[in-house]
Structure formats: structure tokens, C-alpha cells
Amino acid sequence: MAAKKSRDYFGLDYVVSLILAIIPFTAWICGIVTRISEGKIVAGILRIFLGWIWWILDLVCMIVNKSIFRVLDC
């Protein structure tokens, strides 16, 4: 069975991404770095200023959908 490529927090495993999403500071930093490394500068800037809102959305989405919340997924 082929491994599914994850886009969450640098392609890390689901459990590791969930642990990073639970801790607010690491979720904020990883979110900014992940968005900017994907070339989504606007999403990275939004993460800087509205990081606490996205932290809650990331946490809920990681638990429910097993994927981080993406505002600009284009």
C-alpha cells in the first residue's frame, strides 16, 4: 500500500502534526513557515496577524479531517 503524501506541517506524520497543532506557539510558527514555503505569502501574512484564530481552526480540522485548515488553497 502506497503511503499518502501529507501536506501538513512539512509533510510530517499525522500524529506529529497533531502534536504540533495542539501547542499554540508551534502551530503559529509552523503555520507561517509552511504557508510561506508553499509560496502562499498572503496566507503567511494572515497567519502572522490572525494566528490565534487559525490555531483554533487548525486544531479542529486536524482532529476532524486529519488535515490542517487552509484559507487560501489555490
C-alpha positions as a printed Julia matrix, in Angstrom:
74×3 Matrix{Float64}:
   0.0    0.0    0.0
   1.47   3.34  -1.04
   1.96   5.97   1.61
  -0.24   9.02   1.24
   1.77  12.2    0.9
   0.76  14.6    3.62
   0.78  18.37   3.17
   0.52  19.07   6.88
   3.43  20.76   8.64
   6.33  19.93   6.34
   4.89  16.54   5.29
   5.19  15.11   8.8
   3.12  12.21  10.07
  -0.45  12.86  11.28
   0.39  12.24  14.95
   3.37  14.63  14.85
   1.31  17.26  13.03
  -1.46  16.88  15.61
   1.0   17.38  18.47
   2.39  20.49  16.76
  -1.16  21.78  16.2
  -2.11  21.35  19.86
   0.68  23.67  21.08
  -0.31  27.24  20.13
   3.2   28.64  19.62
   4.42  25.74  17.46
   1.19  25.77  15.45
   1.63  29.51  14.84
   5.29  29.22  13.76
   4.79  26.03  11.7
   1.74  27.56  10.05
   3.63  30.68   9.0
   6.65  28.75   7.73
   4.51  26.15   5.94
   2.41  28.75   4.09
   5.4   30.86   3.08
   7.42  27.79   1.96
   4.48  26.81  -0.27
   4.67  30.26  -1.88
   1.46  31.48  -0.26
   2.8   34.77   1.07
  -0.66  36.29   1.75
  -1.68  33.23   3.79
   1.59  33.5    5.74
   0.97  37.17   6.49
  -2.59  36.41   7.6
  -1.15  33.73   9.9
   1.14  36.32  11.5
  -1.68  38.69  12.41
  -4.61  36.3   12.88
  -2.68  33.26  14.1
  -4.84  32.61  17.18
  -7.98  32.27  15.05
  -6.26  29.9   12.63
  -4.82  27.95  15.56
  -8.34  27.04  16.68
  -9.37  26.16  13.11
  -6.18  24.11  12.59
  -6.78  22.2   15.79
 -10.41  21.39  14.96
  -9.56  20.43  11.37
  -6.63  18.24  12.47
  -8.91  16.31  14.8
 -11.91  16.07  12.45
 -10.38  16.0    8.93
  -6.79  14.93   9.74
  -5.57  17.93   7.74
  -4.63  21.48   8.66
  -7.01  24.32   7.79
  -6.16  26.1    4.56
  -7.68  29.5    3.88
  -6.03  30.05   0.53
  -5.78  26.6   -1.01
  -5.04  27.56  -4.59
